[in-house]
Amino acid sequence: MPSPLRLGQIAMDPEAYLSQFQGLMSLARETLPQLSAEAARKALAAAAGPLGLELVENKGAAPIFALLPPEGVEPRLTLFATWHAETVPVMPAAVEGSERLALAATIGALTAVVAAGGIGPGEVAVVVAPGAAHGSLVLDPFLRERRARIASPVGFWVRVLPRAPKRRRIYLGGRGRVVIGIWGGDTSPHLIRDEIVAALSDGAYGPRPLDFELLRKLAENRDVLEFLEETVEDPEAAAGSGETRLKSALFEPHGQVIRPGASHPDRPVAWLTFETAEGMEGPEILSRIRAAAPGSRVEMAESMPWDRIGIHHPTIQTLIPLSKSRSAGPEIWPSSPWVTPSGIFTRALGTPLAEWGVPLPAGNAVRFPKPEAFETMTWEVAELLLRAVGAFEESPAP
């Protein structure tokens, strides 16, 4: 096993890492992401050799890439990133359009840590999907088919924060999302939405004792409530006391009806989108809607499960000391108020994904960051990686 390292023992080359991913980062979002897919493939192929990993991908217009250890080698660490763009807004969870910058920082830091001997070649698995909030029906089988080469004790998803909060936020899980299309029929999709939300609310597990304790502590913090307001789209959901608003944002189901701009026989008359919490499963929601819409064709487009991560799980125990190193300490949430892919990883691999946000230094654009700013970000990711595998050595006090 590699010896513990101090950050000062790692050599960073931010200009080289940026050069490797600049072609991908500078591309505009494409409706059919052919150029982006090719740029991502090229950048990841160049990273595979120094990391001792094999680049694999599934076939399709928007492929999933993975850098995997050799056959028979179990990774010590699993990382997730995305190479295209999200279908829904991500503020304030992350900077809009920062997905590729997060990918570049993750691979750059990993390359530096492996070169320094903090992690051995071929000891990490990296999954790079087109997006984090969509593609669940493709990502799930991709993970299951390669479980032996991806599953590890800890998993992380690095994101880019718009600013550095006083305390770094740690989320003990994430919301789920189920998207279902309805074709034909004469049942009102709004009535179906209301019926399903009511049924999910009646059967919701709700907060547990630790959750209530965390909710009370969070509700006392004005910064938390201001941050929460940025995440809530429905004004009614923002009503009430701080604790009530937090409970709604983290534990209660929410539904939305989206109608296509123009009707077409091949398009659904409506999309039903549900944000879910514990105990709310996609297949059950699909069955309920089919029963409520006889005569309609009903199909599921997304099924991203909710997830929970225990506070004593190694992923969280990695982030708590990291938050103390990088801020005034941790601000622990029972769940994130947005959807995450963690539940897919937990169900397919047994490895949850803990989010970690790295602040974007002021005065930088996500598509063309300055080398010195990018270096600051990669140092933080490097510390995360070393702590995750137990190879981080605190620098001696001056």
DAGI-V136559 format. One record per residue. OMEGA is omega as a letter, one per 20 degrees, with the letter a starting at -180 (NA if undefined). BURIAL is I if it has 24 or more other C-alpha atoms within 12 Angstrom, else O. Layout:
[[OMEGA;BURIAL] [OMEGA;BURIAL]]
This chain:
[[a;O] [r;O] [r;O] [a;I] [r;I] [a;I] [a;I] [r;O] [a;I] [r;I] [r;I] [r;I] [a;I] [a;I] [r;O] [r;I] [r;I] [r;I] [a;I] [a;I] [a;I] [r;I] [r;I] [a;I] [a;I] [r;I] [r;I] [r;O] [a;I] [r;O] [r;O] [a;O] [a;O] [a;O] [r;O] [r;I] [a;I] [r;I] [r;I] [r;I] [a;I] [a;O] [a;I] [r;I] [r;I] [a;I] [a;I] [a;I] [r;O] [a;I] [a;I] [a;I] [r;I] [r;I] [r;I] [r;I] [r;I] [a;I] [r;O] [r;O] [r;O] [a;I] [r;I] [r;I] [r;I] [r;I] [a;I] [r;I] [r;I] [r;I] [r;O] [r;O] [r;I] [a;O] [r;I] [a;I] [r;I] [r;I] [r;I] [r;I] [r;I] [a;I] [a;I] [a;I] [a;I] [r;I] [r;O] [r;O] [a;O] [r;I] [j;I] [a;I] [a;I] [r;I] [r;I] [r;I] [a;I] [a;I] [a;I] [r;I] [r;I] [r;I] [a;I] [r;I] [r;I] [a;I] [r;I] [r;I] [r;I] [r;I] [a;I] [a;I] [r;I] [r;I] [a;I] [r;I] [r;I] [r;I] [a;I] [r;I] [r;I] [a;I] [a;I] [r;I] [r;I] [r;I] [a;I] [a;I] [r;I] [r;I] [a;I] [a;I] [r;I] [a;I] [a;I] [a;I] [r;I] [a;I] [a;I] [r;I] [r;O] [r;I] [a;I] [a;O] [a;O] [a;I] [a;I] [a;I] [a;I] [a;I] [a;I] [r;I] [a;I] [r;I] [a;I] [r;I] [a;I] [r;I] [a;I] [a;I] [r;I] [r;I] [r;O] [r;I] [r;I] [r;O] [a;I] [a;I] [r;I] [a;I] [a;I] [r;I] [a;I] [r;I] [r;I] [r;I] [r;I] [r;I] [a;I] [r;I] [r;I] [r;I] [r;I] [r;O] [a;O] [r;O] [a;I] [r;I] [r;I] [r;I] [r;O] [r;I] [a;I] [r;O] [a;I] [r;I] [r;I] [r;O] [r;O] [r;I] [a;I] [a;O] [a;O] [r;I] [a;O] [a;I] [r;I] [a;O] [r;O] [r;O] [r;I] [r;O] [r;O] [r;I] [r;I] [a;I] [r;O] [a;I] [r;I] [a;O] [a;O] [r;O] [r;O] [a;I] [r;I] [r;O] [a;I] [a;I] [r;I] [a;O] [a;I] [r;I] [a;O] [a;O] [a;O] [a;O] [a;I] [a;I] [r;O] [a;O] [r;O] [a;I] [r;I] [r;I] [r;I] [r;I] [r;I] [a;I] [a;I] [a;I] [a;I] [r;I] [r;I] [a;I] [a;I] [r;I] [r;I] [r;O] [r;O] [a;O] [r;O] [a;O] [r;O] [a;O] [a;O] [a;O] [r;O] [r;I] [r;I] [r;I] [r;I] [a;I] [a;I] [r;I] [a;I] [r;I] [a;I] [r;I] [a;I] [a;I] [a;I] [a;I] [r;O] [r;O] [r;I] [r;I] [r;O] [a;I] [r;I] [r;I] [a;O] [a;I] [r;I] [a;O] [r;O] [r;O] [a;I] [a;I] [r;I] [r;I] [r;I] [r;I] [a;I] [a;I] [r;I] [r;I] [r;I] [r;I] [a;I] [a;I] [r;I] [r;O] [a;O] [r;I] [a;I] [r;I] [r;I] [a;I] [a;I] [r;I] [r;I] [r;I] [r;I] [r;O] [a;O] [a;I] [r;O] [r;O] [a;O] [r;I] [a;I] [r;I] [r;I] [r;I] [r;I] [r;I] [r;I] [a;I] [r;I] [r;I] [a;I] [a;I] [r;I] [a;I] [r;I] [a;I] [a;I] [a;I] [a;I] [a;I] [r;I] [r;I] [r;I] [r;I] [r;I] [a;I] [r;I] [a;I] [r;I] [r;I] [a;I] [r;O] [a;O] [r;O] [a;O] [a;I] [a;I] [a;I] [r;I] [a;I] [a;I] [r;O] [r;I] [r;I] [r;I] [a;I] [a;I] [r;I] [a;I] [r;I] [r;I] [r;I] [r;I] [a;I] [a;I] [r;I] [a;I] [a;I] [r;I] [a;I] [a;I] [r;I] [r;O] [r;O] [r;O] [r;O] [r;O] [NA;O]]
